[in-house]
Each structure stands twice: as structure tokens, then as C-alpha cells.
């Protein structure tokens, strides 16, 4: 009887350990996805900033036909 109870406790502990391991794996995956998403957002912001800087460079060099008239005035 006592041996059966110990086996049940051991099985319960093993199942709990497996559940904790799965939860830990899910948390690690979630963290990795958040980091990847953050990097993608940062990359998007940098690309947008580069685009704006390129537009200003074109304007200041007088190569942008929409804004070149102010430089020639």
C-alpha cells in the first residue's frame, strides 16, 4: 500500500516536472519572439529614418524637383 502511494507520488512529481519544463520552453520561445519582434520594429524605424534622410539629402542637393525651386529663388 505504501509502495503504491510512493509510486503515485513519484508519477505526480514526474508529470509536474514535465509540465514545468514545457512551461519554461514556452516562456523561452515567447521571449525569443518578443526580441525578434522588437528587432523588426527597430529595423523598420531605422529604414524609415534612412528614407527621410535620403529625401532631405535630395532636397538639399537640389535633386528633388518638388522642392528645388526654393534653392534657385
NORPEJO-V84702 format. One record per pair of residues at least 4 apart in sequence whose ideal C-beta (glycine too) atoms are under 7 Angstrom apart, sorted by the first residue. I is the first residue (numbers start at 1). J is the second residue. D is the distance in Angstrom with one decimal. If there is no record, write none. Layout:
i	j	d
I	J	D
I	J	D
This chain:
i	j	d
1	5	6.7
2	6	6.4
3	7	6.5
4	8	6.5
5	9	6.3
6	10	6.2
7	11	6.3
8	12	6.2
9	13	6.3
10	14	6.3
11	15	6.3
12	16	6.3
13	17	6.3
14	18	6.5
15	19	6.4
16	20	6.4
17	21	6.3
18	22	6.4
19	23	6.3
20	24	6.3
21	25	6.5
22	26	6.4
23	27	6.4
24	28	6.5
25	29	6.4
26	30	6.2
27	31	6.3
28	32	6.4
29	33	6.3
30	34	6.4
31	35	6.4
32	36	6.3
33	37	6.2
34	38	6.2
35	39	6.4
36	40	6.4
37	41	6.4
38	42	6.3
39	43	6.2
40	44	6.3
41	45	6.5
42	46	6.4
43	47	6.3
44	48	6.4
45	49	6.3
46	50	6.3
47	51	6.4
48	52	6.6
49	53	6.3
50	54	6.3
51	55	6.5
52	56	6.5
53	57	6.3
54	58	6.5
55	59	6.5
56	60	6.1
57	61	6.1
58	63	4.7
58	64	4.3
59	64	4.7
59	67	4.5
62	68	4.8
62	71	4.8
64	68	5.9
68	72	6.4
69	73	6.4
